[in-house]
Amino acid sequence: MPGHSEPMLSALSTDLYELTMVGGYYVAGLSGHATFDLFVRQLPATRNYLVAAGLEQALDFLESLRFTAEEIAFLRTVPALARLPSAFFDEYLADFRFTGDVSAIDEGTPVFAQEPLMRVTAPLAEAQLVETALIAEVMFPTAVASRASRVVQAAGGRGVMEFGARRAHGIDAGIRAARAAYLAGFDSSSLVEAGRRFGIPLSGTMAHSWVMAFGDEPSAFRAYAEAFGERAVFILDTYDALAAARMIAASGLTPKAVRLDSGDLVATSREVRRIFDDHGLGDTSIVASGDLDELRIAEIVASGAPIDGFGVGTAVSTSSDAPALSGVYKLAEMERNGRLVPAIKTSPGKRTYPGSKQVWRVLSDGVAVEDVLALSDAVPPPGAEPLLKEVMKKGVRLSRPPLTEIRERCRRQVAQLPDDVRRLIDGRNYPVRIRIGS
Amino acid sequence: MPGHSEPMLSALSTDLYELTMVGGYYVAGLSGHATFDLFVRQLPATRNYLVAAGLEQALDFLESLRFTAEEIAFLRTVPALARLPSAFFDEYLADFRFTGDVSAIDEGTPVFAQEPLMRVTAPLAEAQLVETALIAEVMFPTAVASRASRVVQAAGGRGVMEFGARRAHGIDAGIRAARAAYLAGFDSSSLVEAGRRFGIPLSGTMAHSWVMAFGDEPSAFRAYAEAFGERAVFILDTYDALAAARMIAASGLTPKAVRLDSGDLVATSREVRRIFDDHGLGDTSIVASGDLDELRIAEIVASGAPIDGFGVGTAVSTSSDAPALSGVYKLAEMERNGRLVPAIKTSPGKRTYPGSKQVWRVLSDGVAVEDVLALSDAVPPPGAEPLLKEVMKKGVRLSRPPLTEIRERCRRQVAQLPDDVRRLIDGRNYPVRIRIGS
């Protein structure tokens, strides 16, 4: 297991308005508890389910949340905070810790609109301050895992490698994306730091520049084979993929695999397969890359093309068809006279359900048939499983499941979804019954 | 000026294949110099120009690039690297530094397809290793700055605030997005860490949860005004925006501004303006937010709605309509017999121009009329300005322009673009003449 040496987010990873509100609550003496729900308002048009992810990073943030002296000194210079009393900075912020309780849906679980992925109960100011970071750190990995799950479905058991670091929104986003793709069923990532940090298997081949640096393919491939032996993977399409395949077949080289990155992948892979099979290279597999997504992969798989694995970049690392989820963090309960009571908001078109909630998944013969969103203290639907589980108590996290366990849970739980919900196009909406008045 | 305490990217911020190639070059003894160009293959359908950004972070990475003992120990465990000799890890990687030369287009400059944003000349392995991080760290900020520039154009001088941290691909992406939006002309960001790190002005108001926590608007607004005085900004649409405006008008409160976050922004702002003007609140401004982008803002501005500023989130922080640029890093020159000579690749449909290049911008009466992409040693077009400038020499960076200077350059240079290129819809393609044979 790799160590958890991930750099922590600073306490300033928040919108200014969270801090003005925290300051305002301090001045107003509003110190009661509150409950917030983190959920997605509606699924993107191209998703029938989401895969929850990012909880580990969110809990890391809550656990490590501290204001350093330097950060407090900076906040004293922010004009919007200038009227707040000195004690707010020197005492309150200096001692600030997250001391709340968190329930959450396990990473790797399919989730739907309106279902709280996290439920945070804490003193109002603590629960408020963390809004920005919790939304960002949960929603992005959830977006990636959700797209990645579709790619895994499309590949139908063929290998899928996450190659998207260069298209991610900075390397840090690439690291988060690699983890999310892996937990959703990808086999590996190309991003080395993701391998170090999370123990994700690493994969990689060679770039066109390797071939260009040597000037010709025979020298380039021979040099690579000398360095990497039976692990060598050659890129075929620097100049002409079929000529390269014929050259390899005639050369006595026995690469583990070759990669096609452009052109007509279906037709070229057939030709390359034929050339290799005719020359005793039946064990050399063919992997494809180049702007692939789940629809293109499904098409390739349906064509019967002899492609053994897919490298997927932008589609996964940016969730390019739905690069942002409508994730919100809404006040559900507020303490009044020592009791948490439902909180209500009624803006046009943006309904929010009040109260502390539980999500129940109803299974029938091992297939998920509906979810029920109900108040936490309501009678559960018969035979249903609760999805929200306590993961942090008074600021102390209760467990840290290994990533391989999360990945296995995801595999199992996505398989429980009805086939027509998992369909890539024109899938059925999965029913979420809301049993809460408003 | 804030300090430069930004956490540095690790040396493992790279795709595995960069490291296998670096190892392979080591084994093969390929130690000559090479030149790589970082450029965008083609503009997204919704962009007529890009705004270069991210150079500072890219140079930070190159300057600080070191493999720690822990990272080297990890790399020894990676199966794909297992055959590489011990000296590669213990000597070569342990001593690895980036010692190359870099030319780049200044941040804040409008750029177009095929134009190198960076040109890296270094020993082949050094130039290769940094590919992944350079693409990711330059392309994402460039995507954001390019979208942000459109939003700034649309707002026509009204204030624009970047509110997108929660929708960014993790908080780190949000920090990079805030910097890119600011340099492209945004007035402020809500992300506190971006303020600390880059000195960006911070803005923020209150969330609906503030109102809900107090239970009613009169108490909520009064408490906020007590804490923040004349800086207070109230959110109007927790329940009913017009009722809230009338309540404020009758209360004697004098907020600096109010924010509308839902509903019909044009109609509501007109009503709110009328109520405020009728009650001596002529100085209270109205800002709007809620899934805004440049087209919606242009529509609002064209309507004449009395909205003084816009908060923009997802559209900017994820560049949602074009969440990835087709940024590539291509070998342009390779050392042969002690001389750098053009490198050529001919994959179908992915033409790359060989040789070391310069980008020239031709101005006429202060308006940019065309760019010329030519070899570095070609005769420049008459009266044209070279855009690629030396920014790093033998691994040492030559300057670090302040962000405010970059922002002012951007303002000036975007204003130099022809009007019809800056148009939000159906803009003209700006001509880039390519004067290089292949």
Interface residues (C-beta under 8 A of the other chain):
Chain A: P2 S5 P7 L9 S10 L12 S13 T14 D15 L16 Y17 E18 L19 T20 M21 G23 G24 Y25 V27 A28 L30 A34 F36 Q57 E71 F74 L75 V78 P79 A80 A82 R83 L84 L124 Q128 E131 T132 A133 I135 A136 E137 M139 F140 F163 A165 R166 R167 A168 H169 G170 I171 D172 A173 G174 R176 A177 S190 L191 V192 E193 G195 R196 L202 S203 G204 T205 M206 A207 H208 S209 W210 V211 M212 A213 F214 G215 A223 Y224 E226 A227 F228 G229 R231 D237 T238 Y239 D240 D261 S262 G263 T314 T318 S319 S320 P323 A324 G327 K330 L331 M334 R336 A343 I344 K345 T346 S347 P348 G349 K350
Chain B: P2 P7 L9 S10 L12 S13 T14 D15 L16 Y17 E18 L19 T20 M21 G23 G24 Y25 V27 A28 L30 A34 F36 Q57 E70 E71 F74 L75 V78 P79 A80 A82 R83 L84 L124 Q128 E131 T132 A133 I135 A136 E137 M139 F140 F163 A165 R166 R167 A168 H169 G170 I171 D172 A173 G174 R176 A177 S190 L191 V192 E193 G195 R196 L202 S203 G204 T205 M206 A207 H208 S209 W210 M212 A213 F214 G215 A223 Y224 E226 A227 F228 G229 R231 D237 T238 Y239 D240 D261 S262 G263 T314 T318 S319 S320 P323 A324 G327 K330 L331 M334 R336 A343 I344 K345 T346 S347 P348 G349 K350
